[in-house]
Amino acid sequence: MAFIELERVTKRFGGITAVEALDLAVDAGEFLTILGPSGCGKTTVLRMIAGLEIPDAGEIRIGGQTVFSAREGVIVSAGKRNVGLVFQSYALWPHMTVFENVAFGLAVRRTDRKTMDERVAEALSYMRLEDLGERYPQQLSGGQQQRVALARMLVTKPALFLMDEPLSNLDAKLRMEMRTEIKRLHRENRATTIYVTHDQNEALTLSTRIAVMKKGVLQQLAPPRIIYRKPASLFVADFVGSPTINFIQGRIDRMQGALAFHGDDVVLSLPAGPGAAGQAVVAAVRSEDIRLLIAREEGAVNAEIDSVLPAGADVILKVRKEKTVLTVRQTGEFSGEVGDPVYFQIPPEAISLYDPETGMLLSSE
Amino acid sequence: MPATLRARWNRLRFAAGQPHVMIGWLVLMLLAVVVIAPFFQMVHDTAVWQETDRRVSRDAEPGQWTAFHYDRVFSSRLSHAIFYRPLLNSLATSISISLLAMLIGGSMAWLLVRTDLPFRRALSLFAVIPYVLPSYTLALAWLDCFRNERVGGAMGIFQYLTGISSPDWLAYGYLPIVITLSLHYYPFTYLLLSGALVSVDAHLEEAGEVLGASRGRILRKITFPIVLPALLSAFILTFSRALGTFGTPYFLGAPVRYFTLAATIYTNVVNRTPAVAYISALVLILISMGIIYANQRLTASRSFVTISGKGFHHGLAPLGWVRYPALVFAGGVILLGVFIPLALLFWQTLMLYPNDYSLQNLTLHFWIGASSPELAEGESGILRNEQILGAAWNSIRLSVLVALLTGMLGILIGYAVVKGKKTWLAALVEQGSFLPYLIPSIAFGAIYLSMFTGPIGPVPALYGSFFLLATICMAKNLPFSARSGISAMLQVAGEIEEAAVMAGAGWWQRFRKILFPLTLTASLSGFILVFIATMRELSLIILLVTPNTRTLTTMTFRYVEQGYAQFADAIIVLIVLIVIAGEFLARRFGRKEPV
């Protein structure tokens, strides 16, 4: 049995359905990230697991215990679910010192003074905050505040860590640092973690599995590599990956015995797989999968450079063939200029095909 | 199916057990008792024969339905004198006051916020003081200055100095009411407009300047439309306050029988025709509601998002040679609104005989003198007068109690509203706590008079009790404290509180350890403001005080009626001292914003 189970959980706010009949199972020790654009319901899911939001329907179980059931009328209050939550705003209490902030959860549980001092000291040193116990939150940097919030969550030893976009208020450099920190936290504590973010890079680096949501509905639940390489729908394909994946409208045709993709301006060979001749499809190709060539080769498409945007280690280019413009990510230097002719090639296995009506990935099954 | 029934019951119990839901219901019940029920009782009383009606009509059968009072007010031969004339006076004074106050307050705001007027800082320190003073301070000072012997007994200083007996139109009625109340109420416009002007990004104006618009055109076409909603709110606020104020129109109008509706409410109660007073109160409430509703309709479609948080830069308009006349204007407003009246009042308290302004006439008798049969019918100076000291004690304990109660209630309302977010209960609590705002002070007093003169079920008649005064002051100040409670809670009731929920803290722990400490500083300045408002309150409680529950303000009123300007003025000076001390405290604590 999974550690956390959500069964057909639904939540409405007024007339708007924030989460629609969500089924989700998370194993003990997993790091699950819920990813999606703002307003997709991801934070609501987290808050329902925490007990801060009461679902309208469905059932939630944590560690085998039913904490919510619409059918049975069970509602276990947030404080009794043994879960820890880190808020987007950190929500540190400004009138308490760092020590008092961390100690609060223990004080509420009537822990004796000695144990409390020990455990707070332990949590603070674990988050490398030993010397800051007497400071007030306003006197700390953003990264330090974030660590206090984590220490406050750790100190009561919850079985489940919940994190609601904890890094969104930090600058880019600190964010990288804190990602490492959160990964260490997960590894060393072996606590099941559910992490909410709209930042795909965070999701891809941290998670063991990612749940992509859109408008309250789960789109795909899979390990990061699958989410990135084989997105289940056009929405997931479009949302994950930077620069954005290339979409080309067209249909499948038979060409010299094999199946090929015919767009308005390009023809691409396809691997053996799903799809039948004559079917309208959308082909999706990641920018790094497109190979640029200086000279013509067999099967290459000729095009023209539309723009060049150097980005440190990479160069992001746009290449144009008639009305079709594709984004290409090229590692290392690139010497071409806007207007130069160029050739590109797309390996057949890098192409995913989607049904333009349903937006779903065409699969062999 | 019993399972779903039990599930429903469990959910309902959970929802009702949420603290913000319970508090919401409690607040609604409280509002029903202190505002809504009294209002309907008053409406009921207007349509039912009263005991006192036996004097005026042989048909009177107390307790039976009748249209008699409505006939009397709207369509009898008395109507003109008891209703239409006062109504016109009320509208004329209120509209004139609002316009003049807007003109003064608007000019002050622009001069002090947006120009290079000399001494801007110092002037802005004093600019709001007139509103902190009791509203009739200026009226009493006006009387000290322009009183004439024909109507007012002793002559004022104007006559003493010039030898000219001031004409009635200058001394009493419309003109002085409008001038004194405009000087009292202009800080509304000043505060609202300077707030709006500060939030107008000077870039908006500079964008116009770059396009070649003249200064006047920018002011007319850019600045003015942006601050218009604030200006409208200021007008409404001033108008509804002016409509419900009793002290000044009565002090300045009564000597020449110039009565506003607020004043007739008082005289009708005193003359034992309360139902007539209730109808007038109803009319005041309707006018006030109508105009506030109109304002909301108007401003709802006209608000602009001009406040984007940080770092506006402000260009100060250079005034050039106009700065000197402008300085005279701004300085003059503050001199006339604060310093001259207070000096006059203070001087008056030192005068043995009220019409002799020479130095030989000075005495401290009215402050510290012992009782002497030759003077003021044996009344001793206010600092050793038991009645006045008793009233002072009443005033202070009333103000402290009301401030505490209202402050706590405001925090609780804030919690119910902010936590309930978009539930109908939260919306109802928020709107409900705004209700007292729609009821002009004197009308509020009338409502309470009708409700609490007799026993209600097991509850004895509350009229004449200290408890009733505290209740009405609390109810009247509720909109203000609810608003400050809501804004204080908005800062702490979200994730800050949820973090404590996650830590396992129960509601009481959360409230005591997190919410209360964090809203305390914000509530403290609110506390002091309610203290000040209650300290100088007259219109609200004038109908409800009895000799046992006298406050300083009602004592002043009594002395003015008896013609002892020195005593009345001395008490005012006392109130002003207490209130200004409060104002300084408010500023000290108000500065420290929570979080």
Interface residues (C-beta under 8 A of the other chain):
Chain A: F13 G14 A50 G51 L52 I54 S69 A70 R71 E72 G73 V74 I75 A78 G79 K80 V83 G84 L85 F87 Q88 S89 A91 L92 W93 P94 H95 F104 G105 V108 R109 R152 M153 T156
Chain B: A3 T4 R6 A7 R8 W9 N10 R11 F14 K422 G494 E495 I496 E498 A499 A500 V501 M502 A503 G504 A505 G506 Q509 K513 I514 P517 L518 P594 V595
